């Protein structure tokens, strides 16, 4: 029976903490706790509240709680302010008191995401701090140094199919942010297999990442580079991989290399003369796996340009 009571009590505490909207009815001690262990807000957020809850066993709350705000990459007074500034919350019958955070944003300036920690330190009248006492606040930066590159593009090149020869290919592609690295971009749809009218949609779009130069004039795609798309339609449980193409040898280059797209300032297009293609690791040694996955830029430069 005691074990069952403990389980009921624990469950009630967790529910109360999640809701933070009513006093827990099955606690074995008076305690206070933060309502969540983490918060994430954008830098354009004006203010938000971090709720601190009091849970008395019987009757109404009666305690004074002190808290600390610990700087991380976010600094109090520079990136945010908080109230009450003295770090004291007083409960006199209330279930909830709030620590109000005001964000000091820097629009137009890339600083990266920043964070800080709020920690409950002490509570009067024998209230316990044995539960959730700490929460981490992350301020998401809304600026990005590669914002000018984000958007929808047309990837244009000449592909090859053994029965039809060379033909023009236009692939819709989206460039977006690469989480955790502001020098990289994701190029969604770069690998768009079999977009021919007569066999469209047989494969799904896939992605590659590129590394952007400081002046945004070059985008370098390291190769070989695997994509999230598998060649399961061909009975292979392997990922497609982008390789550089050796036109003279008519084969892929499996050693480390790169495909470099360079900005043409007059047209606004990123252009490469490096031929490349897509295959699977087990097929590289035996030559082209599927011809129409190759962009033959030795016939004409391959480029991508932002859609208007």
N, C-alpha and C positions, 0 to 999 in steps of 0.2 A: 504493500500500500504506500509506503514511504517513497519507493522508487517511482510509482505512478504519479504521486503528488509532485515529485521533482520534475518529471517530464511535463506535466500540466503547467507548472510554474514557469519552466523555461520557455515553453511555447507561448505562454501569455506575455512574457517579457518581450520576446522577439516580435510578436504581433504589435505590441504597444509601441516598441521602438520604431517599427516600420511606419505605423500610422501617425504616431506622435499627436494623436487627437483626443486621447482620453487617458485617464489614470489607470495603470495596470491594477487588476483586482486580485491577482494571485502572486504577489511578491512576498518574499520572506524578510526583506529589509528595505528600509528607505534608501532610494538611490537617485542619482541624476545621470543623464547621458545625452550625448549629441544624437540628433535624429538620423544622421547619415554619416558614413565613413568617408565619403568623397563628394565633391561638387565640381562640375565643369561649367564654366560660363564664358561667353564671348567678351572680348574687350569693349564692345559697344554696350554691354549691359550697364545700366545706370546703378542700380542697387539690388541686392538680394539678401535674404535672411538665412542664417544658419540657426536652426531651432535647437534649443536645449530644453530637455523635458525633465520634470520632476515627478517621481513615482513614490508617494508615501504609502506605507502599508495600510494605515488607517487615517481617516480624516483628510485635512487639507495640507498642502505643502507649506513648509516653514523652514527655509534654508537660504543661505547666501553662498553663491558659487563664484569662485574666481577662475579666470582663464588667462592663458598666454597666447599671443600670436607670434609664431616663429617664422621669421623671414626665410624664404628659400631663394629661388631665382626672382621671385616677386618681393619687393621691398615695401614695407609699410611707409606711407607718406609719399612714395614715388609712384607706385603702381596701384595702390589701394589705400583706403582709410577704413576704420571700423569704429562702431559705437556699441556699447558704452566704452569710451576711450580709457576708462580706469580699469577695465577688465573685470568688472563685478556685476553679477546678475543677482537680483533679490526675488525670491519666490515667497509670496505671502498669500497662499491660496490658489495661485495660478498653476496650471499644468505646464505652460510653455512660456519661455522668455527667448527673445531673439538677439543674436549678434548680427547687427546690420553691417554689411560690407558695401562700400561704394568703390566702384572701379574707376581708376584714372587711366583711360585709354590713350593711345598714341596713334590716331588714325593717320594712315599714309606712311608710317614708319614700321619697318619689319623688325621686331624684337624677338620673335619666337614665342612659343608658349611659356608661361611663367606659372609658378606655384608657390603656395605657402601653407602653413599648418596652423590649425587652431587646436589647442589642447586644454581640457578642463584640469585644473590644478588642485582645488580644494573645495569642500562643501561643509558648511556648519551643521550643527545639531545632529551629528552622527550619521549624516547622509553618506552613503557609500559611493565610491568611484570605481567600482569593480566591473563596470560594463563598458559601453562605448564612450571613450573619453577623448578621442582624437579624430579630426577630420582633415582631409587634404583638399585644398581649393586650387583648381587649375584655371588659369585665365588663358583662353584660346586667342592667339593672335589672328586677326582677320586680314592682315596684310601679308603679302608673299612676294619675294623678289622676282618670281617668274610669272607674275600675274599676266603680263603682256603676251605670254605664249599660250595661255589657257584658252581653249575654245575648240571649234569644229573645223576640220581641214579636209581637203581632197588630196589624197596621195595618188600621184599620176606617174605611170611608167609603162614600159613595154615588156610584156611577158611572152612566154613561149609555150606552145603546145605542139607536140610532134606532128599531129595531123593538120593543124591550121597554120603553123609557123608563128611569126611574130604578130602580136596584136596589142592595141592600146588597152590599158587597164586603169580604171579610176576607183579608188577605194576610199570610202568615208572613214575618217579617223578623228578621234578626240584626244586632245592633250590636256592632262590634269595633273594635280600635285602628287608628288611621291612622298608619302608619310615618312617623317623622320629624317629626310635629307632634302634640303632646299636647293641643292645643285642638280637634282635629278627630276625628270618628268616621266609620267606614264603616258604611253602612246597607245591608247585603246583602239582596237580595230586595225592596227598596223598589219597584223596577219589576218587577212580576210580570204579564206580559201574558197576557190571556185565560185567567183561572183559572176560567171558567165550567165547570160540570159537563159541558156538552154540547160543549166544545171545549178541554178542559184539556190543558196541556202543549205547546201549539203553539209557544210561545216559551219561552225560558229566562229564569230570574231574572237581574236585573242590579242594579247598585249605584249609590248616590249618596253624596256626603260631606256632612256637616253640621258646622257650627262651634258649639261648646258655650260658653255663657257661663261666667264664673268661678264663679258660684253654682249652675250646672247647672240653672237654671230655664228657659232657652230653648235651642233648637237651631235654628239658622238654616241653611237650604239655599240657597246662591246659585243663581240661575237667570239665563239659560239654563245648564243643565249637562248635558253629554253623558254617556251611560252606556257601559259596555263592550259593550253589545248592539247589533248591527246589524239593520237592517230588511230583511235579505236575503230573508226569506220573502215580502216584497212586491216583490221584484225591485229593491230599492234597496241600493246599497253605501254606506249612510250609517248613522251611529250614531243611535239614538234619543236625544232630548234632552228634558229636563224644562223646561217653560215655565210661567209664571204664566198663568192663564186670565182673560180679560176677559169676564165673564158678560153684560154689557150688549151688547158688540160681537160676542159669540159667536165669539171668536177668541183666539189666543195673543198674549201680550205679548212681543215679541222683544227689547226693550231690557233692560238689566241690572236685575234686581229680586231679590226674595228671598221665600222661603216660611218663615214663622216658626212653629215649634211651641212653645207655652208650657206649662210644667208646671202641671197642676191638682193641688194638694197633697192635696186630699181623696180623689180617685180614684187618683192616681199616674200618670195618663195625660198624654201630651204632645198638646196640642190645637191645631189651626189652623182659622181661618175663611177662609184664603186658598185659593181654588180653583186647581187646577193640572192639568196634563195632559202627555202625552208625544207627541211628534211627531218628524219629521225636518226638518232645516233647509230642504230644497227644498220642503216642503209647508206650511210655516208661513204663507207669504203667501197661500195659497189656502184657508185655513180649517182646520178639524179634519181630521186625517189619518185618525184612527180613533176614533170616539166613546168606546168603552168603555175607553180609556186615560186618561180624564179623571176626576178626583175633584171632584165638585161640592159643595164645602163651603158654598155658599150655600143648599143644601137642608138640610144638616145638617153640623155640624163634623166634620172628619176628625181622627182621633186614633190614636196607637199606645200600647199598654200592655203591660207585661212579662207574659209567660206565667207562670202559676203551676206 
